[in-house]
Amino acid sequence: MNKKLVAAALGLAFAAPVFADSSNVTLYGRIHQTLDHQSTEAGGVDRGGNFVVEDASSRLGVRGVEDLGGGLSAIFAYEFGVNTDEVADNSLNAAGNASNSPMSTRHAYLGLKGAYGLAVIGSQDGGNDSQAPLYNQASLVGSVSNNGGPLTTVGSTTAGVAQAITREQRVGNSFGYAGTFAGVQINARHALGDGVNDAANNTATTDKENDVRSTEIAATYKIGALTIGGGLQSIDAQQRTQNVLDVSTGVERVVQGVATYNFGSFTLGGLVAQKSLFAANANGEDSNTEYALSGTLPISANSGVFGMYADAERNDLAAAEDITQTQVAYYYDFSKRTRTYVGYNRLNREVKATGVESDQDNFTIGLRHNF
C-alpha cells in the first residue's frame, strides 16, 4: 500500500510541470495616489478644509487561464484592495479583530470561458471577468480616474453622499455571465446575501443567503461612433443589499439607459435611470430619478478635458434629498499605463423637507500607474 502511495506521489510530482505549462498566470496591479483638498459648507456655515494624501483604489491581483481543449478555458482571479496610505495596525478592536488592515478582497472568482461566453462564480466587482452589469454600464459616462478617489463619477456608497450616481458594485455569493450575440454585449449577475444560511440563526434580525437576491442584466450595443445600452436590476430583499438601507427605505428595482457618441473632436455621454422603492418607504415616495451628462474633449493624442453633471433624487435616504454633482478635470497620459490628472468636483445636497443645503468641494491632483 505504501509503495502505491509513493508511486502516486512521484507521478503527480512529475506530472505537475506538464499541467502548469498549459496555464497562463499573470500578476498585475495598480498604484493610485491623490493629493486632495476637501472643504465643506453646511447650512451656510463654512467648515473649512485641509489637504490630505489619499489612496484611490489601488490593488494587487493574480489572474489566470488554462486551455481545456475544444475551445473551452478555465479562468480565475483573486484581487486585493491595497491601501497605500496606511500601514497595518496590530491592535485589536472590540470584536477581537485587527482594527486596521492595508489589504481587502475586491473580487475572487472561478469560471469557464468558451464560444458561448463566460460564466463565473464567487465574489465580483466588475473587474477582469467578474460582473457588475449596471455599475460598469453606468460608468460609460466617463471618469478621468477610473472611478477611484475623490473624482469618482459613479460610486457604490450606501448613503449616496460621495457621488450622485450610485450602483451596486461589489457582491459576494454570486454568479456572473457575459457573452456577445449579434453584436450585443450581454452582462448578467445573480447575487445572494452575505449572511449565514443556518437554522440556528433563523431569526428576524439575521441576514441569510436566501433572504436577499439581486439580479442584474445589461445589454450594450456599439455601432460605429454610437454606443447605446440599457440595464435592469431587481432586488428581492427581506433584509438588505449594499445599496438598500432597510426594507422600509430601500431600492427594489433599477432601470437605466446610457448612450455615448464620439463626434471625432469630442465625445458626449448620457445616462437616465429610475429607481423603484419599496412600498413602505418612510418618505412616502415610490421612486428616485437620476440624470447624468458628460463630455470629453481631447487636446492632444495623450491629453484632454473631461466634464460631468449629474442630478439624482434620493427618496430612499432617512431624510429625502436632491443631490447634484459637477466635475471638470484635465488629464495627461505619460504612457498607456501612467496617467496624471487635476480636477475639481462639487457635490451639493439639499434636504427636500427643509431646503437646507450642504456643499462638498474637492480639488484633486492624482497619479495612477497600472502594471
Secondary structure, 3 states (H helix, E strand, C coil): CHHHHHHHHHHHHHHHHHHHHCEEEEEEEEEEEEEEEEEEEECCEEEEEEEEEEECCCEEEEEEEEEEECCEEEEEEEEEEECCCCCCEEEECCCCCEEECCEEEEEEEEEEEECCEEEEEEEECCCCCCCCHHHHHHHHHCCCCCCCCCCCCEECCCCCCCCCEECCCCEEEEEEEEEEECCEEEEEEEEECCCCCCHHHCCCCCCCHHHEEEEEEEEEEEECCEEEEEEEEEEEECCCCCCCCCCCCCEEEEEEEEEEEECCCCEEEEEEEEEEECCCCCCCCCEEEEEEEEEEEEEECCEEEEEEEEEEEECCCCCCEEEEEEEEEEEEECCCCEEEEEEEEEEEEEECCCCCEEEEEEEEEEEEEEC
